[in-house]
Amino acid sequence: VYQRFSEIFEREVAVFFVATGTAANSLALTAYNKPGGISFAHRESHVIEDECGAPVYFSGGSRLHEIDGALGKIDPHNLERTIGRFAPEIVHWGRPMAVSITQSTEVGTIYGLDEIETISAIAKQYSVPLHMDGARFANALVALDTTPAEMTWKRGVDILSFGGTKNGCWCAEAIVLFDLDRARELAFLRKRAAQLFSKSRFVAAQFEAYFKGGLWLDTARHANAMAARLAAAIEDSATAKLAWLPQANEVFAVIKKAEAERLQTAGAAFYDWHKPHGFDGHIGEDELLYRFVTSFATTADEVDRFGQLIA
């Protein structure tokens, strides 16, 4: 299966299986750790908000620095302005260690290929590697109708957290290294983090099935299609407002709290979400922003039944 990863990415890569996306992100960033190191990520990214400080813990105290940008994506101008503040000769401030982007983002948006390349160029200007949190890698890939190589190393990505769990796998994530010089280091980091499986074949077997016949792409296309179907139902609704157009498999809507409770009582599964940076839509006092996630298992009938509830 390691060879299959290399075929998919059109070059030799080093692959390290881990159990969770948090482990993948934390170890990927730790692979580039240095004393006083600072990793830059979007202020609402999973790395910043949802990993309980794991990247800081595994790296032995490196910092995470928040970067602003609309709807989950790093603004290149903000990144360049921020990263440029840290002069490498001034020990008090720390020094840039890595830049991390999420593809697709926590709010369902996607970096275009040119956007990835722009952020990579800024990182490389400061001799900093680019990490991609690809928990929803397949969803972004099929949405852009591109190749894994084009969305990663050909655009300047150095290390990737390759997600399987959100697209049908169980306890199966992979760190994909394009910078092979770091592979030996990462092997020890994974072992120290208790992420080296005694029976790695149970993870490898999942990825073998995942890739066979393009299954991983089919499941992602299905999830994205169900999200588009759901978004269309919300747009036609008299009781819900689509917050922004989904680009992958996450849909956000503004709904009155009482209406949301009615929908949940009827069996709909979704939850409220904080207002993301850059969202300029109106949310009334009696409303909240809600997040819906579709998957390989979501059916058209389920989406249509929800559409009937909000019609």
C-alpha positions, 0 to 999 in steps of 0.5 A, a space after each residue: 500500500 505504500 507503493 500505492 500512495 507513491 503512485 497516487 502522488 506521482 512520486 516517491 513519498 514516505 507514509 506513516 499510519 496513525 490513529 487520528 487526525 490530531 495525531 497526524 497534524 501534531 506529528 506532522 508539525 513536530 517533524 519540523 520542530 525547532 527551539 522557539 518554533 512557531 506554527 501559523 494556522 488559520 484562527 478557526 482551524 482544527 489545529 488551533 481550536 480542536 486539538 486540545 493543544 496536542 501540537 504544542 504538547 508533542 513538539 515540546 512547547 512550540 507555539 501556534 499563531 493565529 492568522 485571520 482570513 475569511 471563511 476558514 482560509 488564511 489571507 496571504 497578506 495577513 500571513 506575510 505581514 505576520 510571519 515577517 514580524 518574527 526576525 530570526 535573529 531576535 530570540 525573544 520572539 521565537 521563529 517561524 517553524 511551519 505554516 498549516 492550511 486545512 483542505 477543505 476547511 472547517 467551514 466547508 471552503 476550499 483553497 484553489 490551487 493558485 491559493 495553495 501556491 501563493 501561501 507556499 511561496 510566502 512560507 518558502 520566502 521565510 524557509 518555512 515548510 507548508 503542512 496541509 491538514 487533509 482530513 477532508 482531502 478527498 472532498 476537496 480533491 474531487 471538488 477541484 477536479 484535480 490530482 493529488 499531486 497537483 493539490 499538494 507537492 506540485 503547489 509547494 506542500 511539504 507534508 500532508 495529513 491524509 484523512 481517511 476517517 471522515 471518508 469511510 475508514 476507521 482509525 486510519 489516517 496517514 502522514 504523507 511526507 514529500 520531504 523524504 529527508 524528514 522520514 527517519 525523524 518522523 519514524 522516531 516521533 511516531 513511536 514516541 507518541 505511541 502511534 506505531 500500531 503493532 498490527 499496522 496491516 489492519 490500517 494498511 488493509 483499509 487504505 488498500 480497499 479505500 484506493 481500489 477502483 477509486 472508491 475513496 473518490 466515489 465516496 467523496 463525490 457522493 458526500 459532496 453531491 449530498 451537500 449540494 442537494 441539501 444546500 438546494 433544499 435550504 435555499 428553497 426553504 421558508 424557514 432556513 437561510 443558506 449562510 454561504 454556498 458549500 464547496 465540499 461536504 459541509 453546509 451552514 444555515 441560519 435557522 431560528 432556534 425554535 425551528 432548529 429544536 423542532 427539526 432535531 426533535 423530528 430526528 435531524 442531526 446537526 448542531 450550532 456553530 460559531 460565526 466564522 471570521 469574514 461572514 457578513 450575513 445577518 443572524 438575528 437574536 432568535 437565530 443561530 448558525 448551524 452546521 450540517 455534514 454529509 458523508 459517504 453514508 448520507 442518502 438522497 432520501 434522508 436529504 429529501 426528508 429534511 427538505 420536506 421538514 424545512 419547506 
